[in-house]
Amino acid sequence: MNSEFRKPFEYREDNKGLLILFIIMILGIDPLQSLSFASQEYKYMGHIPILGVLFFVIGGIFILYTIYTAVVVFRMKENFSCAAKKYIIIRTLYSVLNYFIIFFNILKKENLIGNSADQYESFGKMIVGELVVPLLYILSFSLAWYLYFTFSKRCRNAKMHKDMKDKT
């Protein structure tokens, strides 16, 4: 038998698995989240026209940054893990800041505590449902992907490849 024979799947060295998942997640979730943040902020603070426009402009810039990051990660150039980690940090800060703006405006403008079907029974349950759970989602998503891009074998190999190129 020929020991040099390889199956077709053995030639694929650009298997991107989790990177494709990351790209799909940021392209699928983050633009929608950004538009949602902007529209909710406009709803609560649209009486100040410059703020309403500013929220949509910042949201648009963030969407463009998301697309840029997705392209960089997909191409897997030397600095893709660094670009992804920067994106995750900026995404976390952007999301948390926007969420706090929305949360505090909801507290001022809407009655969330009461006996109605769409209200919470107590202030503690309202804080957990409206603040803690969404912030945990934002932080756990960011932490998981940041750890992946920090400790992943693929990311380390890309960094080692860059270091070897720099030495020559």
N, C-alpha and C positions, 0 to 999 in steps of 0.2 A: 504494500500500500504506500501511497505517496504521503509522506509525513508533512509536506508543505501545504496540503490541501486545507483550506479554511472555509468554514460555512459563511454565507453572505453576511450574517449579523456580526461576525467577528471583525469585519472591516470597518464597522461604524465606530469611530472613536470620538465623535462629537455628540454622544448621548447626553442630552441636557436635562432630562427628567424634572427635577425640582426647580431648575431655573425656568423652564417653560411654565410650570405651575405658578411661580412667583410673577412672571410676566403676565399671565392670564389674570391672576388675582389683582395686580395693580392696574391693569388696563380695564378690567371689568368692574372693579369696586371703586377705586379712587376718583375717577372722573364723575361718577354718579354721586359719590359722597361729597365731592367738592361743589357740584351744582346744588345739591341738597342744602349744604351749609350756606351757600350764597343766597338761595331763595328764602331760607328760614331767617337769616340775618336781615334780609331785605324786608321780610314780613314784619319783623319786630323793630327795625331801626330805619325803615324806608322813609320815615318822615324827615330825615336828614338826607337830602338828595345825594350829596357827595359820598356819604357812607354807603348808600345803596349801590352806586356805580362802583365804588372801590372794592366792595366785596366780590362783585362779579369779575372785575379785572384781576384781582388776586386769584380767584378761582380759576380763571382762564390761564393765567401764568402757571399755576400749579398743574393744570392738565397738560400743558406743553412740557413741563418738567417731567411729568410722569411718562409721557411718550418718549422723551429723550432718554430717560433712564432705561426704559424697556428696550430700546434699540441698543444701547451700550451693553446691557446684560446679555441680550441675545447674540451679539457679535462676539462676546467673550474675549475682548481685548485684555491687555495686561491689567488694566485698572478697573475691570468690571466689578470686582467685589468691593473696592473702595467707593465707587460710584453708587453701588447699591446700598452700602452702609450709610453714606451721606443722605441718600434719598430717604431711607428709613428714619433717620433722625429728624430730617426736615418734615417728613410726613407726620411723625409723632407730634412734633411741636405744633404744626399747622392744625392737625385734627384736635388736639387737646385745647388749644387756644380757641378755635372756632366752637368747640363743644361747650366750653365754659361761657362764651358770649351768649350762645343760644340758651343754655340752661338758666343763667341768671335773668335773661329776658322772659323766659317762660315763668319763672317764679314771680316776677313783677306783674305780669299781664294775665296770667291764667290761674284759676282756682283748681288745683290738682288734688286737694284733700277734701273728702266728703263721703257721702253715702251713695252717690250715683254710681252706675256701672262703669263709667269711664274715669272715675276718681279713685285715689288711694285711700285706704282706711286711716293711715297715720303718716306723720311727717317722716318717720324712719323708713317706712316702706316706700314712700315717694323718693327719698334720697337714694335708696338702693336701686329702685327700678329706673329712675331717670338720670342718675349720676354715676353710681358705682359700677353697674353692669356695663354700660357703654364705655366707660373709661378702662375697665378691665379688658374689654375686647380690643380696644385700641392699643393698650400697652402689651397685652399678650401677643398679638399679631406682630407688633414691632420687635419685641424681645425675641420671639422665636426666629424670625427671619434675620435679625442682627446676629444671633448666635450661629445660625447656619452659615452666613457669609463670613463669620470670623473663624469658625472651626472646621468648615467643610474641607474635605480632602481635595476636591476640585478647585476650590479657591486657593488653598495652600499651594497646589501644583501650579496654578497660574501665576502666583506671586513668586514661586521659586523659578519659574521659567523667565519671568521678568528680571529677577536678580541675576540669573545666569547670562541674559542678554546684556545687561548693564556692565558686567565684568569683562565681556569680550570687546 
